[in-house]
């Protein structure tokens, strides 16, 4: 049992050969980073990046020991900047928290107040973490597509690749809730009912999306796309976008690189939009959370999340890298 001067956390260490391992430890508050806001963490969430960090992949962490967890929601205990008052509920996603700054897999965190957004009162802390970085990324993707002309009246379906994952699930939900016809791309037949319940109008197999087009352009099919996968699927779907439509690129689970022709850009005027939710300005984050609170059907959030004690995160970190985590894993750091 921790005291007010201590906190419990998953701590990662690296040995002389570069292998990363994690253990659960009780630390004094004096170990927390130097920043203006101390937060009692209630919940965190599992993201693909967390899986990479816990398994020592991607060189995302500069110094050890390290506390991972890129998302958190909690109650302000102290804020010396005056931006928040004790008891305020706040959210932190992005800003490389959990990467180069100690993160949310802990019962207490110390953060910069300019990284924090007030939690919407209409959402529970568990629902907020079921949304988390995944929801911010999904909403940024939708806003980027809208800014480039996508409307519910646009002819055709909007493709979401990796649709059963955390970001993909929320993309399907947001698009369908806003009146778009969604084609959900997935490599798992077992997710059919799950994706249909989220609002997908049709399902597209990973095998179909991976099949190379016969030329630099294929039949114009998609009204837009949100790609969570990267690799050959991203290259292929660009050739199937309708004229003057866009694809928002948000993930790379199938690879960092892809091959594509310039002809979709030159002959159909398609756009490839990069989405960076880590460095999203705080003003835009406030707008994003306002829209998420209004536009996400909260009755669909609960079925897509599973709450786990913090003791599960190391196991889950391996599973998410293998595509074995459906929807959103919410971490109760006090359980």
C-alpha positions as a Python dict, from the first residue, in 0.01 Angstrom:
ca = {
    (1, 'X'): (0, 0, 0),
    (2, 'X'): (149, 333, -104),
    (3, 'X'): (136, 649, 106),
    (4, 'X'): (84, 1009, -5),
    (5, 'X'): (463, 1038, -41),
    (6, 'X'): (494, 724, -254),
    (7, 'X'): (352, 582, -575),
    (8, 'X'): (335, 243, -744),
    (9, 'X'): (456, 202, -1102),
    (10, 'X'): (575, -29, -1376),
    (11, 'X'): (945, 50, -1405),
    (12, 'X'): (1148, -51, -1711),
    (13, 'X'): (1522, -110, -1692),
    (14, 'X'): (1780, -194, -1957),
    (15, 'X'): (2075, -426, -1905),
    (16, 'X'): (2424, -395, -2051),
    (17, 'X'): (2322, -589, -2360),
    (18, 'X'): (2029, -359, -2430),
    (19, 'X'): (1753, -597, -2316),
    (20, 'X'): (1457, -420, -2155),
    (21, 'X'): (1269, -574, -1863),
    (22, 'X'): (993, -445, -1637),
    (23, 'X'): (905, -477, -1269),
    (24, 'X'): (644, -323, -1039),
    (25, 'X'): (798, -95, -780),
    (26, 'X'): (704, 153, -508),
    (27, 'X'): (892, 481, -544),
    (28, 'X'): (907, 805, -349),
    (29, 'X'): (746, 1117, -493),
    (30, 'X'): (1091, 1274, -506),
    (31, 'X'): (1165, 1045, -801),
    (32, 'X'): (899, 1211, -1018),
    (33, 'X'): (1013, 1446, -1298),
    (34, 'X'): (1033, 1820, -1236),
    (35, 'X'): (713, 1983, -1365),
    (36, 'X'): (432, 2207, -1238),
    (37, 'X'): (140, 1964, -1209),
    (38, 'X'): (109, 1648, -998),
    (39, 'X'): (-170, 1411, -1098),
    (40, 'X'): (-319, 1116, -912),
    (41, 'X'): (-354, 874, -1202),
    (42, 'X'): (-679, 677, -1217),
    (43, 'X'): (-653, 496, -1551),
    (44, 'X'): (-416, 455, -1841),
    (45, 'X'): (-456, 265, -2167),
    (46, 'X'): (-256, 28, -2383),
    (47, 'X'): (-135, 155, -2720),
    (48, 'X'): (78, -13, -2985),
    (49, 'X'): (359, 226, -2893),
    (50, 'X'): (340, 105, -2532),
    (51, 'X'): (394, -249, -2656),
    (52, 'X'): (702, -138, -2847),
    (53, 'X'): (842, 48, -2546),
    (54, 'X'): (784, -237, -2302),
    (55, 'X'): (960, -474, -2542),
    (56, 'X'): (1255, -243, -2609),
    (57, 'X'): (1166, -176, -2972),
    (58, 'X'): (1199, 138, -3181),
    (59, 'X'): (1454, 319, -2963),
    (60, 'X'): (1172, 535, -2826),
    (61, 'X'): (1315, 564, -2473),
    (62, 'X'): (1633, 763, -2415),
    (63, 'X'): (1699, 693, -2048),
    (64, 'X'): (1634, 417, -1795),
    (65, 'X'): (1483, 352, -1549),
    (66, 'X'): (1163, 453, -1722),
    (67, 'X'): (788, 447, -1655),
    (68, 'X'): (587, 385, -1975),
    (69, 'X'): (223, 465, -2053),
    (70, 'X'): (148, 727, -2319),
    (71, 'X'): (-208, 796, -2197),
    (72, 'X'): (-350, 885, -1859),
    (73, 'X'): (-650, 1040, -1691),
    (74, 'X'): (-649, 1151, -1332),
    (75, 'X'): (-713, 1406, -1062),
    (76, 'X'): (-492, 1708, -1010),
    (77, 'X'): (-325, 1705, -668),
    (78, 'X'): (-116, 2018, -713),
    (79, 'X'): (-59, 2271, -991),
    (80, 'X'): (186, 2551, -924),
    (81, 'X'): (115, 2724, -1258),
    (82, 'X'): (-245, 2798, -1157),
    (83, 'X'): (-381, 2642, -1477),
    (84, 'X'): (-570, 2379, -1275),
    (85, 'X'): (-706, 2341, -924),
    (86, 'X'): (-677, 2037, -696),
    (87, 'X'): (-955, 1794, -783),
    (88, 'X'): (-973, 1889, -1153),
    (89, 'X'): (-995, 1587, -1382),
    (90, 'X'): (-740, 1605, -1663),
    (91, 'X'): (-625, 1403, -1962),
    (92, 'X'): (-275, 1365, -2100),
    (93, 'X'): (-200, 1209, -2437),
    (94, 'X'): (100, 1265, -2662),
    (95, 'X'): (390, 1504, -2598),
    (96, 'X'): (614, 1192, -2582),
    (97, 'X'): (490, 1119, -2232),
    (98, 'X'): (563, 751, -2173),
    (99, 'X'): (856, 779, -2416),
    (100, 'X'): (1102, 1045, -2298),
    (101, 'X'): (891, 1151, -1997),
    (102, 'X'): (760, 923, -1723),
    (103, 'X'): (408, 817, -1812),
    (104, 'X'): (78, 672, -1705),
    (105, 'X'): (156, 319, -1588),
    (106, 'X'): (182, 459, -1235),
    (107, 'X'): (-47, 579, -960),
    (108, 'X'): (104, 928, -972),
    (109, 'X'): (254, 1143, -1249),
    (110, 'X'): (411, 1487, -1269),
    (111, 'X'): (351, 1673, -1593),
    (112, 'X'): (355, 2014, -1755),
    (113, 'X'): (20, 2190, -1729),
    (114, 'X'): (34, 2291, -2096),
    (115, 'X'): (12, 1922, -2188),
    (116, 'X'): (-319, 1870, -2007),
    (117, 'X'): (-679, 1895, -2124),
    (118, 'X'): (-978, 1912, -1890),
    (119, 'X'): (-1173, 1588, -1897),
    (120, 'X'): (-1524, 1614, -2048),
    (121, 'X'): (-1782, 1580, -1770),
    (122, 'X'): (-2003, 1362, -1990),
    (123, 'X'): (-1745, 1080, -1996),
    (124, 'X'): (-1627, 847, -1722),
    (125, 'X'): (-1249, 812, -1666),
    (126, 'X'): (-1270, 458, -1807),
    (127, 'X'): (-1442, 581, -2124),
    (128, 'X'): (-1187, 860, -2161),
    (129, 'X'): (-904, 608, -2160),
    (130, 'X'): (-1093, 377, -2396),
    (131, 'X'): (-1075, 677, -2629),
    (132, 'X'): (-730, 816, -2536),
    (133, 'X'): (-462, 863, -2800),
    (134, 'X'): (-655, 632, -3030),
    (135, 'X'): (-956, 862, -3024),
    (136, 'X'): (-746, 1176, -3065),
    (137, 'X'): (-581, 1017, -3369),
    (138, 'X'): (-915, 904, -3512),
    (139, 'X'): (-1070, 1250, -3473),
    (140, 'X'): (-762, 1421, -3620),
    (141, 'X'): (-792, 1187, -3919),
    (142, 'X'): (-1160, 1266, -3968),
    (143, 'X'): (-1095, 1640, -3936),
    (144, 'X'): (-812, 1619, -4191),
    (145, 'X'): (-1035, 1435, -4439),
    (146, 'X'): (-1314, 1686, -4382),
    (147, 'X'): (-1073, 1976, -4438),
    (148, 'X'): (-991, 1821, -4779),
    (149, 'X'): (-1352, 1794, -4888),
    (150, 'X'): (-1493, 1472, -4745),
    (151, 'X'): (-1859, 1492, -4649),
    (152, 'X'): (-2121, 1224, -4577),
    (153, 'X'): (-2262, 1302, -4923),
    (154, 'X'): (-1934, 1207, -5095),
    (155, 'X'): (-1996, 909, -5325),
    (156, 'X'): (-1851, 577, -5214),
    (157, 'X'): (-1729, 417, -4894),
    (158, 'X'): (-1454, 538, -4662),
    (159, 'X'): (-1200, 261, -4603),
    (160, 'X'): (-1051, 205, -4258),
    (161, 'X'): (-760, -41, -4253),
    (162, 'X'): (-667, -224, -3934),
    (163, 'X'): (-1026, -156, -3833),
    (164, 'X'): (-1041, -391, -3534),
    (165, 'X'): (-750, -226, -3354),
    (166, 'X'): (-782, 62, -3109),
    (167, 'X'): (-752, 350, -3356),
    (168, 'X'): (-938, 161, -3627),
    (169, 'X'): (-1233, 81, -3401),
    (170, 'X'): (-1275, 445, -3308),
    (171, 'X'): (-1239, 553, -3672),
    (172, 'X'): (-1520, 318, -3771),
    (173, 'X'): (-1736, 445, -3487),
    (174, 'X'): (-1673, 814, -3560),
    (175, 'X'): (-1723, 786, -3935),
    (176, 'X'): (-2039, 579, -3906),
    (177, 'X'): (-2176, 810, -3637),
    (178, 'X'): (-2126, 1107, -3869),
    (179, 'X'): (-2317, 945, -4154),
    (180, 'X'): (-2038, 794, -4363),
    (181, 'X'): (-2052, 448, -4518),
    (182, 'X'): (-1751, 264, -4375),
    (183, 'X'): (-1562, -28, -4528),
    (184, 'X'): (-1366, -196, -4249),
    (185, 'X'): (-1043, -366, -4349),
    (186, 'X'): (-939, -651, -4119),
    (187, 'X'): (-732, -966, -4121),
    (188, 'X'): (-955, -1142, -3866),
    (189, 'X'): (-1287, -1299, -3967),
    (190, 'X'): (-1375, -1322, -3598),
    (191, 'X'): (-1416, -943, -3584),
    (192, 'X'): (-1705, -931, -3834),
    (193, 'X'): (-1983, -894, -3575),
    (194, 'X'): (-1771, -657, -3366),
    (195, 'X'): (-1705, -421, -3659),
    (196, 'X'): (-2064, -439, -3782),
    (197, 'X'): (-2183, -341, -3435),
    (198, 'X'): (-1949, -40, -3445),
    (199, 'X'): (-2117, 73, -3767),
    (200, 'X'): (-1919, -78, -4055),
    (201, 'X'): (-2131, -111, -4371),
    (202, 'X'): (-1899, -372, -4525),
    (203, 'X'): (-1583, -568, -4449),
    (204, 'X'): (-1274, -603, -4669),
    (205, 'X'): (-1021, -879, -4609),
    (206, 'X'): (-655, -806, -4555),
    (207, 'X'): (-575, -1043, -4840),
    (208, 'X'): (-779, -830, -5079),
    (209, 'X'): (-609, -512, -4961),
    (210, 'X'): (-265, -671, -4994),
    (211, 'X'): (-328, -788, -5350),
    (212, 'X'): (-113, -578, -5579),
    (213, 'X'): (-303, -371, -5838),
    (214, 'X'): (-245, -466, -6201),
    (215, 'X'): (-125, -118, -6285),
    (216, 'X'): (-44, 217, -6126),
    (217, 'X'): (-417, 293, -6115),
    (218, 'X'): (-701, 57, -6034),
    (219, 'X'): (-1077, 101, -6020),
    (220, 'X'): (-1161, 419, -5830),
    (221, 'X'): (-1340, 279, -5527),
    (222, 'X'): (-1286, 466, -5201),
    (223, 'X'): (-1432, 805, -5107),
    (224, 'X'): (-1146, 840, -4860),
    (225, 'X'): (-936, 624, -4631),
    (226, 'X'): (-777, 611, -4288),
    (227, 'X'): (-479, 376, -4295),
    (228, 'X'): (-361, 222, -3968),
    (229, 'X'): (-131, -29, -4133),
    (230, 'X'): (123, 121, -4374),
    (231, 'X'): (337, -106, -4592),
    (232, 'X'): (195, -248, -4914),
    (233, 'X'): (-166, -188, -4811),
    (234, 'X'): (-111, 189, -4802),
    (235, 'X'): (57, 182, -5143),
    (236, 'X'): (-225, -27, -5289),
    (237, 'X'): (-517, 174, -5154),
    (238, 'X'): (-382, 500, -5295),
    (239, 'X'): (-438, 362, -5645),
    (240, 'X'): (-803, 287, -5559),
    (241, 'X'): (-902, 629, -5423),
    (242, 'X'): (-1164, 824, -5614),
    (243, 'X'): (-1056, 1152, -5781),
    (244, 'X'): (-983, 1442, -5546),
    (245, 'X'): (-1011, 1233, -5231),
    (246, 'X'): (-767, 1173, -4947),
    (247, 'X'): (-606, 911, -4726),
    (248, 'X'): (-502, 990, -4368),
    (249, 'X'): (-195, 785, -4268),
    (250, 'X'): (-177, 705, -3897),
    (251, 'X'): (0, 368, -3851),
    (252, 'X'): (284, 144, -3960),
    (253, 'X'): (221, -203, -3815),
    (254, 'X'): (287, -356, -4160),
    (255, 'X'): (604, -155, -4218),
    (256, 'X'): (755, 191, -4226),
    (257, 'X'): (796, 203, -4605),
    (258, 'X'): (565, 149, -4900),
    (259, 'X'): (582, 156, -5279),
    (260, 'X'): (342, 366, -5482),
    (261, 'X'): (310, 533, -5820),
    (262, 'X'): (282, 910, -5855),
    (263, 'X'): (-8, 866, -6099),
    (264, 'X'): (-286, 865, -5836),
    (265, 'X'): (-158, 1206, -5728),
    (266, 'X'): (-116, 1340, -6081),
    (267, 'X'): (-416, 1188, -6261),
    (268, 'X'): (-671, 1172, -5981),
    (269, 'X'): (-553, 1449, -5751),
    (270, 'X'): (-551, 1232, -5441),
    (271, 'X'): (-395, 1350, -5115),
    (272, 'X'): (-187, 1159, -4860),
    (273, 'X'): (-230, 1325, -4519),
    (274, 'X'): (8, 1258, -4233),
    (275, 'X'): (-146, 1257, -3882),
    (276, 'X'): (77, 1346, -3585),
    (277, 'X'): (-119, 1315, -3262),
    (278, 'X'): (194, 1340, -3044),
    (279, 'X'): (267, 1706, -3117),
    (280, 'X'): (-88, 1824, -3180),
    (281, 'X'): (-123, 2180, -3041),
    (282, 'X'): (-315, 2209, -2716),
    (283, 'X'): (-579, 2438, -2873),
    (284, 'X'): (-659, 2172, -3130),
    (285, 'X'): (-666, 1904, -2858),
    (286, 'X'): (-939, 2096, -2676),
    (287, 'X'): (-1147, 2107, -2995),
    (288, 'X'): (-1083, 1737, -3053),
    (289, 'X'): (-1205, 1638, -2705),
    (290, 'X'): (-1510, 1863, -2740),
    (291, 'X'): (-1600, 1687, -3064),
    (292, 'X'): (-1526, 1342, -2922),
    (293, 'X'): (-1758, 1412, -2629),
    (294, 'X'): (-2037, 1519, -2866),
    (295, 'X'): (-1992, 1279, -3156),
    (296, 'X'): (-1883, 945, -3012),
    (297, 'X'): (-2175, 717, -2923),
    (298, 'X'): (-2077, 634, -2566),
    (299, 'X'): (-2306, 331, -2561),
    (300, 'X'): (-2062, 171, -2808),
    (301, 'X'): (-1752, 260, -2605),
    (302, 'X'): (-1816, 21, -2317),
    (303, 'X'): (-1842, -295, -2533),
    (304, 'X'): (-1515, -216, -2714),
    (305, 'X'): (-1307, -174, -2398),
    (306, 'X'): (-1175, -424, -2148),
    (307, 'X'): (-1044, -307, -1810),
    (308, 'X'): (-729, -476, -1679),
    (309, 'X'): (-524, -440, -1360),
    (310, 'X'): (-181, -288, -1407),
    (311, 'X'): (-24, -629, -1342),
    (312, 'X'): (-148, -733, -1689),
    (313, 'X'): (33, -468, -1890),
    (314, 'X'): (355, -658, -1959),
    (315, 'X'): (160, -953, -2101),
    (316, 'X'): (-69, -722, -2297),
    (317, 'X'): (234, -538, -2435),
    (318, 'X'): (342, -853, -2614),
    (319, 'X'): (-9, -936, -2732),
    (320, 'X'): (-76, -597, -2892),
    (321, 'X'): (237, -633, -3107),
    (322, 'X'): (94, -960, -3241),
    (323, 'X'): (-243, -806, -3322),
    (324, 'X'): (-411, -1003, -3043),
    (325, 'X'): (-576, -709, -2863),
    (326, 'X'): (-917, -614, -2998),
    (327, 'X'): (-1059, -269, -2928),
    (328, 'X'): (-914, -85, -2630),
    (329, 'X'): (-741, -223, -2321),
    (330, 'X'): (-794, 20, -2031),
    (331, 'X'): (-550, -10, -1741),
    (332, 'X'): (-669, 44, -1384),
    (333, 'X'): (-337, 150, -1230),
    (334, 'X'): (-478, 124, -877),
    (335, 'X'): (-598, -236, -912),
}
